[in-house]
């Protein structure tokens, strides 16, 4: 998997500002068509324990 930068340090998959999830899922954020990154969201987020 390519390197994926992530600044959400509250996510369990974040290791040194890089995502280490086994799979990444990104969906639209309450819109039928996304035109910019603000209209998307990461569904892979897992809170740190």
N, CA, C, O and CB atoms as a CASP TS submission, in Angstrom:
PFRMAT TS
TARGET T0000
AUTHOR 0000-0000-0000
METHOD Language model
MODEL 1
PARENT N/A
ATOM      1  N   UNK     1       0.851  -1.177   0.000  1.00  0.00           N
ATOM      2  CA  UNK     1       0.000   0.000   0.000  1.00  0.00           C
ATOM      3  C   UNK     1       0.898   1.241   0.000  1.00  0.00           C
ATOM      4  O   UNK     1       1.934   1.251   0.664  1.00  0.00           O
ATOM      5  CB  UNK     1      -0.969  -0.003   1.231  1.00  0.00           C
ATOM      6  N   UNK     2       0.512   2.278  -0.732  1.00  0.00           N
ATOM      7  CA  UNK     2       1.316   3.511  -0.723  1.00  0.00           C
ATOM      8  C   UNK     2       1.256   4.193   0.643  1.00  0.00           C
ATOM      9  O   UNK     2       0.356   3.940   1.443  1.00  0.00           O
ATOM     10  CB  UNK     2       0.827   4.483  -1.819  1.00  0.00           C
ATOM     11  N   UNK     3       2.223   5.053   0.885  1.00  0.00           N
ATOM     12  CA  UNK     3       2.226   5.812   2.138  1.00  0.00           C
ATOM     13  C   UNK     3       1.063   6.796   2.123  1.00  0.00           C
ATOM     14  O   UNK     3       0.845   7.497   1.134  1.00  0.00           O
ATOM     15  CB  UNK     3       3.581   6.561   2.341  1.00  0.00           C
ATOM     16  N   UNK     4       0.317   6.844   3.226  1.00  0.00           N
ATOM     17  CA  UNK     4      -0.819   7.754   3.342  1.00  0.00           C
ATOM     18  C   UNK     4      -0.605   8.629   4.567  1.00  0.00           C
ATOM     19  O   UNK     4      -0.597   8.138   5.695  1.00  0.00           O
ATOM     20  CB  UNK     4      -2.170   6.973   3.439  1.00  0.00           C
ATOM     21  N   UNK     5      -0.432   9.917   4.344  1.00  0.00           N
ATOM     22  CA  UNK     5      -0.240  10.869   5.435  1.00  0.00           C
ATOM     23  C   UNK     5      -1.562  11.076   6.155  1.00  0.00           C
ATOM     24  O   UNK     5      -2.603  11.229   5.517  1.00  0.00           O
ATOM     25  CB  UNK     5       0.315  12.219   4.909  1.00  0.00           C
ATOM     26  N   UNK     6      -1.523  11.081   7.476  1.00  0.00           N
ATOM     27  CA  UNK     6      -2.714  11.322   8.283  1.00  0.00           C
ATOM     28  C   UNK     6      -2.320  12.140   9.505  1.00  0.00           C
ATOM     29  O   UNK     6      -1.429  11.755  10.261  1.00  0.00           O
ATOM     30  CB  UNK     6      -3.389   9.985   8.704  1.00  0.00           C
ATOM     31  N   UNK     7      -2.983  13.256   9.689  1.00  0.00           N
ATOM     32  CA  UNK     7      -2.686  14.107  10.842  1.00  0.00           C
ATOM     33  C   UNK     7      -3.681  13.922  11.979  1.00  0.00           C
ATOM     34  O   UNK     7      -3.643  14.659  12.964  1.00  0.00           O
ATOM     35  CB  UNK     7      -2.667  15.557  10.421  1.00  0.00           C
ATOM     36  N   UNK     8      -4.582  12.932  11.849  1.00  0.00           N
ATOM     37  CA  UNK     8      -5.560  12.657  12.907  1.00  0.00           C
ATOM     38  C   UNK     8      -4.873  11.750  13.939  1.00  0.00           C
ATOM     39  O   UNK     8      -4.967  10.525  13.877  1.00  0.00           O
ATOM     40  CB  UNK     8      -6.882  11.979  12.323  1.00  0.00           C
ATOM     41  N   UNK     9      -4.190  12.383  14.874  1.00  0.00           N
ATOM     42  CA  UNK     9      -3.398  11.626  15.842  1.00  0.00           C
ATOM     43  C   UNK     9      -4.251  10.849  16.846  1.00  0.00           C
ATOM     44  O   UNK     9      -3.730  10.013  17.584  1.00  0.00           O
ATOM     45  CB  UNK     9      -2.483  12.561  16.585  1.00  0.00           C
ATOM     46  N   UNK    10      -5.557  11.118  16.877  1.00  0.00           N
ATOM     47  CA  UNK    10      -6.456  10.386  17.770  1.00  0.00           C
ATOM     48  C   UNK    10      -6.835   9.016  17.194  1.00  0.00           C
ATOM     49  O   UNK    10      -7.498   8.226  17.865  1.00  0.00           O
ATOM     50  CB  UNK    10      -7.720  11.210  18.032  1.00  0.00           C
ATOM     51  N   UNK    11      -6.422   8.737  15.968  1.00  0.00           N
ATOM     52  CA  UNK    11      -6.752   7.462  15.315  1.00  0.00           C
ATOM     53  C   UNK    11      -5.725   6.394  15.684  1.00  0.00           C
ATOM     54  O   UNK    11      -4.521   6.651  15.682  1.00  0.00           O
ATOM     55  CB  UNK    11      -6.813   7.634  13.776  1.00  0.00           C
ATOM     56  N   UNK    12      -6.206   5.211  15.995  1.00  0.00           N
ATOM     57  CA  UNK    12      -5.339   4.097  16.386  1.00  0.00           C
ATOM     58  C   UNK    12      -4.405   3.670  15.257  1.00  0.00           C
ATOM     59  O   UNK    12      -3.328   3.137  15.522  1.00  0.00           O
ATOM     60  CB  UNK    12      -6.183   2.912  16.826  1.00  0.00           C
ATOM     61  N   UNK    13      -4.794   3.894  14.015  1.00  0.00           N
ATOM     62  CA  UNK    13      -3.965   3.493  12.873  1.00  0.00           C
ATOM     63  C   UNK    13      -2.867   4.502  12.556  1.00  0.00           C
ATOM     64  O   UNK    13      -2.012   4.232  11.712  1.00  0.00           O
ATOM     65  CB  UNK    13      -4.834   3.296  11.652  1.00  0.00           C
ATOM     66  N   UNK    14      -2.875   5.658  13.214  1.00  0.00           N
ATOM     67  CA  UNK    14      -1.882   6.685  12.949  1.00  0.00           C
ATOM     68  C   UNK    14      -0.595   6.369  13.704  1.00  0.00           C
ATOM     69  O   UNK    14      -0.578   6.272  14.931  1.00  0.00           O
ATOM     70  CB  UNK    14      -2.416   8.076  13.343  1.00  0.00           C
ATOM     71  N   UNK    15       0.467   6.212  12.943  1.00  0.00           N
ATOM     72  CA  UNK    15       1.803   5.978  13.516  1.00  0.00           C
ATOM     73  C   UNK    15       2.747   6.991  12.877  1.00  0.00           C
ATOM     74  O   UNK    15       3.057   6.885  11.690  1.00  0.00           O
ATOM     75  CB  UNK    15       2.303   4.485  13.269  1.00  0.00           C
ATOM     76  N   UNK    16       3.198   7.952  13.638  1.00  0.00           N
ATOM     77  CA  UNK    16       4.119   8.988  13.154  1.00  0.00           C
ATOM     78  C   UNK    16       3.561   9.724  11.934  1.00  0.00           C
ATOM     79  O   UNK    16       4.263   9.905  10.939  1.00  0.00           O
ATOM     80  CB  UNK    16       5.473   8.366  12.807  1.00  0.00           C
ATOM     81  N   UNK    17       2.314  10.140  12.014  1.00  0.00           N
ATOM     82  CA  UNK    17       1.618  10.914  10.987  1.00  0.00           C
ATOM     83  C   UNK    17       1.495  10.127   9.671  1.00  0.00           C
ATOM     84  O   UNK    17       1.503  10.711   8.588  1.00  0.00           O
ATOM     85  CB  UNK    17       2.355  12.239  10.741  1.00  0.00           C
ATOM     86  N   UNK    18       1.382   8.815   9.780  1.00  0.00           N
ATOM     87  CA  UNK    18       1.195   7.955   8.619  1.00  0.00           C
ATOM     88  C   UNK    18       0.162   6.891   8.961  1.00  0.00           C
ATOM     89  O   UNK    18       0.194   6.315  10.049  1.00  0.00           O
ATOM     90  CB  UNK    18       2.538   7.306   8.176  1.00  0.00           C
ATOM     91  N   UNK    19      -0.762   6.628   8.026  1.00  0.00           N
ATOM     92  CA  UNK    19      -1.819   5.650   8.258  1.00  0.00           C
ATOM     93  C   UNK    19      -1.301   4.226   8.057  1.00  0.00           C
ATOM     94  O   UNK    19      -0.686   3.923   7.034  1.00  0.00           O
ATOM     95  CB  UNK    19      -3.007   5.918   7.325  1.00  0.00           C
ATOM     96  N   UNK    20      -1.548   3.363   9.025  1.00  0.00           N
ATOM     97  CA  UNK    20      -1.119   1.966   8.959  1.00  0.00           C
ATOM     98  C   UNK    20      -2.317   1.015   9.013  1.00  0.00           C
ATOM     99  O   UNK    20      -2.187  -0.121   9.469  1.00  0.00           O
ATOM    100  CB  UNK    20      -0.147   1.654  10.104  1.00  0.00           C
ATOM    101  N   UNK    21      -3.467   1.471   8.556  1.00  0.00           N
ATOM    102  CA  UNK    21      -4.655   0.607   8.496  1.00  0.00           C
ATOM    103  C   UNK    21      -4.466  -0.432   7.386  1.00  0.00           C
ATOM    104  O   UNK    21      -3.817  -0.145   6.380  1.00  0.00           O
ATOM    105  CB  UNK    21      -5.955   1.453   8.248  1.00  0.00           C
ATOM    106  N   UNK    22      -5.024  -1.631   7.557  1.00  0.00           N
ATOM    107  CA  UNK    22      -4.884  -2.658   6.522  1.00  0.00           C
ATOM    108  C   UNK    22      -5.660  -2.319   5.247  1.00  0.00           C
ATOM    109  O   UNK    22      -5.369  -2.865   4.183  1.00  0.00           O
ATOM    110  CB  UNK    22      -5.353  -3.997   7.059  1.00  0.00           C
ATOM    111  N   UNK    23      -6.644  -1.420   5.347  1.00  0.00           N
ATOM    112  CA  UNK    23      -7.455  -0.985   4.224  1.00  0.00           C
ATOM    113  C   UNK    23      -7.950   0.422   4.535  1.00  0.00           C
ATOM    114  O   UNK    23      -8.184   0.753   5.697  1.00  0.00           O
ATOM    115  CB  UNK    23      -8.648  -1.969   3.957  1.00  0.00           C
ATOM    116  N   UNK    24      -8.111   1.246   3.515  1.00  0.00           N
ATOM    117  CA  UNK    24      -8.621   2.605   3.691  1.00  0.00           C
ATOM    118  C   UNK    24      -9.968   2.707   2.980  1.00  0.00           C
ATOM    119  O   UNK    24     -10.090   2.317   1.819  1.00  0.00           O
ATOM    120  CB  UNK    24      -7.609   3.672   3.138  1.00  0.00           C
ATOM    121  N   UNK    25     -10.976   3.228   3.671  1.00  0.00           N
ATOM    122  CA  UNK    25     -12.271   3.448   3.052  1.00  0.00           C
ATOM    123  C   UNK    25     -12.636   4.913   3.195  1.00  0.00           C
ATOM    124  O   UNK    25     -12.688   5.445   4.304  1.00  0.00           O
ATOM    125  CB  UNK    25     -13.357   2.541   3.682  1.00  0.00           C
ATOM    126  N   UNK    26     -12.891   5.569   2.053  1.00  0.00           N
ATOM    127  CA  UNK    26     -13.277   6.975   2.031  1.00  0.00           C
ATOM    128  C   UNK    26     -14.622   7.072   1.332  1.00  0.00           C
ATOM    129  O   UNK    26     -14.795   6.547   0.232  1.00  0.00           O
ATOM    130  CB  UNK    26     -12.197   7.861   1.317  1.00  0.00           C
ATOM    131  N   UNK    27     -15.571   7.739   1.966  1.00  0.00           N
ATOM    132  CA  UNK    27     -16.913   7.911   1.415  1.00  0.00           C
ATOM    133  C   UNK    27     -17.240   9.384   1.267  1.00  0.00           C
ATOM    134  O   UNK    27     -16.501  10.252   1.731  1.00  0.00           O
ATOM    135  CB  UNK    27     -17.956   7.223   2.303  1.00  0.00           C
ATOM    136  N   UNK    28     -18.380   9.655   0.601  1.00  0.00           N
ATOM    137  CA  UNK    28     -18.877  11.023   0.524  1.00  0.00           C
ATOM    138  C   UNK    28     -19.422  11.436   1.890  1.00  0.00           C
ATOM    139  O   UNK    28     -19.905  10.598   2.651  1.00  0.00           O
ATOM    140  CB  UNK    28     -19.971  11.158  -0.573  1.00  0.00           C
ATOM    141  N   UNK    29     -19.344  12.699   2.187  1.00  0.00           N
ATOM    142  CA  UNK    29     -19.790  13.238   3.465  1.00  0.00           C
ATOM    143  C   UNK    29     -21.141  13.928   3.288  1.00  0.00           C
ATOM    144  O   UNK    29     -21.200  15.140   3.082  1.00  0.00           O
ATOM    145  CB  UNK    29     -18.743  14.224   4.041  1.00  0.00           C
ATOM    146  N   UNK    30     -22.229  13.153   3.367  1.00  0.00           N
ATOM    147  CA  UNK    30     -23.599  13.686   3.267  1.00  0.00           C
ATOM    148  C   UNK    30     -23.863  14.459   1.978  1.00  0.00           C
ATOM    149  O   UNK    30     -24.530  15.494   2.002  1.00  0.00           O
ATOM    150  CB  UNK    30     -23.880  14.585   4.443  1.00  0.00           C
ATOM    151  N   UNK    31     -23.349  13.968   0.859  1.00  0.00           N
ATOM    152  CA  UNK    31     -23.595  14.592  -0.439  1.00  0.00           C
ATOM    153  C   UNK    31     -23.702  13.504  -1.497  1.00  0.00           C
ATOM    154  O   UNK    31     -23.132  12.426  -1.331  1.00  0.00           O
ATOM    155  CB  UNK    31     -22.469  15.605  -0.798  1.00  0.00           C
ATOM    156  N   UNK    32     -24.422  13.768  -2.577  1.00  0.00           N
ATOM    157  CA  UNK    32     -24.574  12.752  -3.626  1.00  0.00           C
ATOM    158  C   UNK    32     -23.384  12.728  -4.576  1.00  0.00           C
ATOM    159  O   UNK    32     -23.159  11.730  -5.260  1.00  0.00           O
ATOM    160  CB  UNK    32     -25.850  13.000  -4.415  1.00  0.00           C
ATOM    161  N   UNK    33     -22.624  13.810  -4.625  1.00  0.00           N
ATOM    162  CA  UNK    33     -21.427  13.875  -5.466  1.00  0.00           C
ATOM    163  C   UNK    33     -20.400  14.773  -4.792  1.00  0.00           C
ATOM    164  O   UNK    33     -20.723  15.889  -4.385  1.00  0.00           O
ATOM    165  CB  UNK    33     -21.767  14.400  -6.894  1.00  0.00           C
ATOM    166  N   UNK    34     -19.182  14.302  -4.671  1.00  0.00           N
ATOM    167  CA  UNK    34     -18.122  15.086  -4.037  1.00  0.00           C
ATOM    168  C   UNK    34     -17.387  15.922  -5.074  1.00  0.00           C
ATOM    169  O   UNK    34     -16.988  15.416  -6.123  1.00  0.00           O
ATOM    170  CB  UNK    34     -17.136  14.168  -3.296  1.00  0.00           C
ATOM    171  N   UNK    35     -17.211  17.201  -4.772  1.00  0.00           N
ATOM    172  CA  UNK    35     -16.485  18.117  -5.648  1.00  0.00           C
ATOM    173  C   UNK    35     -15.170  18.591  -5.034  1.00  0.00           C
ATOM    174  O   UNK    35     -14.340  19.186  -5.721  1.00  0.00           O
ATOM    175  CB  UNK    35     -17.354  19.312  -5.976  1.00  0.00           C
ATOM    176  N   UNK    36     -14.979  18.326  -3.733  1.00  0.00           N
ATOM    177  CA  UNK    36     -13.736  18.704  -3.074  1.00  0.00           C
ATOM    178  C   UNK    36     -13.539  17.806  -1.851  1.00  0.00           C
ATOM    179  O   UNK    36     -14.439  17.056  -1.474  1.00  0.00           O
ATOM    180  CB  UNK    36     -13.750  20.215  -2.667  1.00  0.00           C
ATOM    181  N   UNK    37     -12.378  17.887  -1.247  1.00  0.00           N
ATOM    182  CA  UNK    37     -12.051  16.995  -0.128  1.00  0.00           C
ATOM    183  C   UNK    37     -12.933  17.220   1.095  1.00  0.00           C
ATOM    184  O   UNK    37     -13.113  16.304   1.898  1.00  0.00           O
ATOM    185  CB  UNK    37     -10.606  17.175   0.261  1.00  0.00           C
ATOM    186  N   UNK    38     -13.493  18.435   1.253  1.00  0.00           N
ATOM    187  CA  UNK    38     -14.391  18.700   2.378  1.00  0.00           C
ATOM    188  C   UNK    38     -15.677  17.874   2.298  1.00  0.00           C
ATOM    189  O   UNK    38     -16.372  17.700   3.299  1.00  0.00           O
ATOM    190  CB  UNK    38     -14.734  20.183   2.430  1.00  0.00           C
ATOM    191  N   UNK    39     -15.986  17.375   1.117  1.00  0.00           N
ATOM    192  CA  UNK    39     -17.199  16.581   0.928  1.00  0.00           C
ATOM    193  C   UNK    39     -16.918  15.081   1.018  1.00  0.00           C
ATOM    194  O   UNK    39     -17.743  14.269   0.601  1.00  0.00           O
ATOM    195  CB  UNK    39     -17.832  16.908  -0.418  1.00  0.00           C
ATOM    196  N   UNK    40     -15.764  14.716   1.559  1.00  0.00           N
ATOM    197  CA  UNK    40     -15.413  13.314   1.760  1.00  0.00           C
ATOM    198  C   UNK    40     -15.057  13.084   3.225  1.00  0.00           C
ATOM    199  O   UNK    40     -14.813  14.030   3.973  1.00  0.00           O
ATOM    200  CB  UNK    40     -14.236  12.900   0.839  1.00  0.00           C
ATOM    201  N   UNK    41     -15.033  11.801   3.626  1.00  0.00           N
ATOM    202  CA  UNK    41     -14.653  11.483   5.004  1.00  0.00           C
ATOM    203  C   UNK    41     -14.017  10.098   5.057  1.00  0.00           C
ATOM    204  O   UNK    41     -14.363   9.212   4.275  1.00  0.00           O
ATOM    205  CB  UNK    41     -15.884  11.552   5.947  1.00  0.00           C
ATOM    206  N   UNK    42     -13.104   9.931   5.969  1.00  0.00           N
ATOM    207  CA  UNK    42     -12.423   8.649   6.162  1.00  0.00           C
ATOM    208  C   UNK    42     -13.284   7.775   7.076  1.00  0.00           C
ATOM    209  O   UNK    42     -13.551   8.136   8.222  1.00  0.00           O
ATOM    210  CB  UNK    42     -10.987   8.854   6.769  1.00  0.00           C
ATOM    211  N   UNK    43     -13.710   6.636   6.564  1.00  0.00           N
ATOM    212  CA  UNK    43     -14.522   5.692   7.345  1.00  0.00           C
ATOM    213  C   UNK    43     -13.640   4.704   8.109  1.00  0.00           C
ATOM    214  O   UNK    43     -14.150   3.904   8.894  1.00  0.00           O
ATOM    215  CB  UNK    43     -15.490   4.927   6.422  1.00  0.00           C
ATOM    216  N   UNK    44     -12.342   4.748   7.893  1.00  0.00           N
ATOM    217  CA  UNK    44     -11.409   3.794   8.512  1.00  0.00           C
ATOM    218  C   UNK    44     -11.044   4.196   9.936  1.00  0.00           C
ATOM    219  O   UNK    44     -10.499   3.385  10.684  1.00  0.00           O
ATOM    220  CB  UNK    44     -10.139   3.677   7.673  1.00  0.00           C
ATOM    221  N   UNK    45     -11.334   5.424  10.318  1.00  0.00           N
ATOM    222  CA  UNK    45     -10.977   5.943  11.638  1.00  0.00           C
ATOM    223  C   UNK    45     -11.345   4.976  12.755  1.00  0.00           C
ATOM    224  O   UNK    45     -12.460   4.455  12.804  1.00  0.00           O
ATOM    225  CB  UNK    45     -11.655   7.277  11.873  1.00  0.00           C
ATOM    226  N   UNK    46     -10.401   4.750  13.642  1.00  0.00           N
ATOM    227  CA  UNK    46     -10.610   3.894  14.819  1.00  0.00           C
ATOM    228  C   UNK    46      -9.982   4.635  16.009  1.00  0.00           C
ATOM    229  O   UNK    46      -8.771   4.852  16.021  1.00  0.00           O
ATOM    230  CB  UNK    46      -9.967   2.431  14.622  1.00  0.00           C
ATOM    231  N   UNK    47     -10.784   5.025  17.005  1.00  0.00           N
ATOM    232  CA  UNK    47     -10.239   5.788  18.140  1.00  0.00           C
ATOM    233  C   UNK    47      -9.167   5.001  18.880  1.00  0.00           C
ATOM    234  O   UNK    47      -9.257   3.781  19.016  1.00  0.00           O
ATOM    235  CB  UNK    47     -11.359   6.173  19.112  1.00  0.00           C
ATOM    236  N   UNK    48      -8.149   5.718  19.358  1.00  0.00           N
ATOM    237  CA  UNK    48      -7.110   5.072  20.173  1.00  0.00           C
ATOM    238  C   UNK    48      -7.732   4.582  21.474  1.00  0.00           C
ATOM    239  O   UNK    48      -8.606   5.236  22.042  1.00  0.00           O
ATOM    240  CB  UNK    48      -5.926   6.053  20.463  1.00  0.00           C
ATOM    241  N   UNK    49      -7.286   3.463  21.923  1.00  0.00           N
ATOM    242  CA  UNK    49      -7.782   2.887  23.175  1.00  0.00           C
ATOM    243  C   UNK    49      -6.977   3.414  24.344  1.00  0.00           C
ATOM    244  O   UNK    49      -7.240   3.048  25.490  1.00  0.00           O
ATOM    245  CB  UNK    49      -7.722   1.349  23.136  1.00  0.00           C
TER
END
